[in-house]
């Protein structure tokens, strides 16, 4: 994904889709590559970003989000449990 002014451009494999930044992390997968949802589990592809406040940040597979196992040191990957 690339940044253009106040929009995110995501790779749709055949074309490029541009969405407003307000649709990033809105818990709806707009981009096929999952780049618009780095902080949610809305997209099945891609990674989830663990901030791990007070520790090292990390990325985990989105399939590990809300699976009843804390993979992020700060527990941010298990907000539904």
Helices and strands as residue ranges (DSSP letters): E 2-4, E 7-11, E 16-20, G 21-23, E 47-50, E 58-61, G 62-64, G 76-78
